[in-house]
Each structure stands twice: as C-alpha cells, then as structure tokens.
C-alpha cells in the first residue's frame, strides 16, 4: 500500500512539473558551403545561419477555468546568429548576433558590438540603416546616441528596450519602447 502511495505521489508531482513550460521556441538552421579564392587556392568554408524565435505561451483570460484554453498572440524575440567554420573541424565561430524589435509599425535591428549595440531601422524589407548606438554603463543601463536625440536606455521586465530622453521642443521627457518583433518564421 505504501508503494502505491509513493508511486501516485511521484506521478502527480511529475505531471504537475511537466506542465510549467511557459516559453515556446522555434529554431531554423541553414548551412551553406561557400568557396573562397584567396589568390593561391580555393578554400571551402561553411556558413551556418541560426534563426531562433522564443515567445511566452499566453492563454486567454476568458478561458481561465477551462481545460482546453485558447492561446493569444504574444510578443516574441527573434535572434539571428551567423557563424562560420574556417578550418573544417565542424566547430563554428560566431560572427554576428542580431535581435529584431518593433517600435509602432516599424522594424528595428539591434546588433551587438564590443561596447553595447547599434540600432538600425528597416527602410525596406530586410534592408536596415543604422540610426543610433547604445553604449553600456556601469549600472546596467545604456547611453543612447541616436541621430534625432540622446538619452538613457534600459531593458524592462518584458525584454523590451525603453529609451527616455529630453525633447526640447515639447519641454518634457519622452519615452520610447522597442517591442520584441512578431514571429517571422
């Protein structure tokens, strides 16, 4: 009888913990072989592009007490990493890592560099133009140098990047939030 109680408790705990996945992830991997002529020989290199999209699983509040609940669209984070295999050992070196955000209906690309990241605006489909940079500070915030303003930036609890700056024309502090981009995979 005691074994039956232990087994029941174990199964109950296992099934309860297995239902706590609050995040969904999709990953798309593309590997392409590129031939490079360095003047004396032709070398084959592999380029690997990993596009990873993560999103929180959110359920409709109206279905709160139902068994089969409807999902609602949630904000997702889209990261793109470009890696190259220079020496044919199948170990890829990371070249770039980019994260996509939205501000209103416009799409932005945040591309890291050694002191923070660059902010680029999408003028056309998948063509980004650099509009500013964000530099790390000692307290975890960022100094933002944008072509139209300078301010302080930080990532909020939702993972959105928020910038606060002083607008001389309005004589007030303006807040802009870059929301994580919607899924594109």
N, C-alpha and C positions, 0 to 999 in steps of 0.2 A: 504493500500500500504506500509506503514511504517513497519507493522508487517512482510510483505513478505520480505522486505529488511533485517530486523533483523534476520529472520529465515534463509535466504540464507547466510548471513554473518556468522552466528553461524555454519551452516553445513559445509561451506567452511573451516573455522578455525579448526573445529573438525576433518575433514578428513585430513587436512594438518598435524596436530599434531599426528594423529594416525599412520602416515607413517614414523615416525622418529626412529623406533626401529632398532638400528644398532648392536644389540647383540642378539645372539641366545643361549639358554640354554637348556641342557638336564639334567635330574636328574633321577638316578636309586636308589631305596631304597630296601634294603634287610633286613628283620628282622628274626632272628633265636633265638629260645629258647634253652638255654644251662643249663644243670643240673650240679650243683657243690656240691661235697660232702666235707663238712668242718670237718668231723670227727664225729659229733654228729647228723647231719641231712643232708638231701639233699635239696638244695635250687635251685629254678628255677630263672634264670636271662635271660633277653632279651638283645641280642646284635643287634644293628642296624648299618648297613654299608650304608652310603650315598655317592654315586659317582656322582659328579657334573661336567659337562663339559660346559664351556662357550666359545663362539667363536664370533668374529666380523663377521657381514654379509658384504661381499665384492662382488661387481659386476664388470664384465669385462669392461675394458675401451673402448673396441671396440663397445660395446652396449650402450654407454653413452646416446644417444638420442633416444633409442628405448623404447617402452612400456614394452615389456617382455624381461628383461635383463637376461643374463646368470650369474650364480654365479661362483665365483672362489674359490678354496680351500684357507682357511685362517688358520692361526695358532690358536690353541685353548689351553685353560688352563684346565687341568684335576686335580680336587681336590678329595681326598678320606678322609672321616671322619668316624671314628669308635667310636660309642657311646654305653654305657651300662646302663641298668635300674637295679640298685642294690636293690631297695626296692619295686618294683611292683607298683609304682604310675604312670607309663607311662611317667614320666619325665626322659629323658635320659641325662646322664653326658658324656661330650666329653672326650674320652681317647686320641685319636691321630687325627691329621690332616696332610695329606701329599699332596704335589703338584709335578707333574711329568713334567720334561723338557727334551729336546734333545740337544745334542752337536754333530753335524755331524750326524752320523747314530747310535749313542749310546744313550741309555736312562738313565736318572738320576732321583733320587727321592730326594726332598728337604723336610726334616722332622723337624718341629719346636721344639725347646727346650726353656728353660727359658731365655737364653742369645742370641739367634739367631736361627740357624738351622744347621742340619747335611746334608751333601751331600753324597748320596750313588749312586753307579754305578751298572747297571744291567749286571751281568756276564751271566746269563741265564734268560729265560722267568720268570718274576716276582720274581727273587731272587736278592736282592740288597746287595752290600757290601759297608760299609762306607769307603769313600775315603778322607773326609775332613769335616771341620766345618767352619761356618761363624758366626762371633760374632758382635752384634750391636755396633755401635759407637754413640757418642753424636750428630754427624751431619747427621745421617741417612744412612751412608754408612756401610759397613761390613768389618771387618778384616777377611781375608780368610786364614785358616791354612789347606793346602792340603798336601797330602803325597809327592807330587813332587814339590811344590812351596808354597810361601806365598805372598799374595797380597791384593789389595783393591777391594771390590765388590760393585755393586750397581744395582738397577733395573732401566732399561731405560724406555722411554715413551711407548714402546710396551709391557712392562711387562716381558721382557727377563732379565735374570741375567747376568751381564757382570763382568768379573774379569780382572784386569790389574796387571801384576807382572813383575819383572825384571828377565830376563833369562841370567845367567852368561855366558853360552856357546855362545850365539848369541850376547851378549853385547847390548841388546835392551829391550825395554818394549814390552811385548806380551799381546795381548787382546784376551780373550776367551768369547764367548757369548753362554749361555744356552738358547735355544729357547723353548717356551712352546710346550709341546708334542702334536702330532696329535691326533685326536679323536680315542678312542678305544672302545666306547660303541656301 
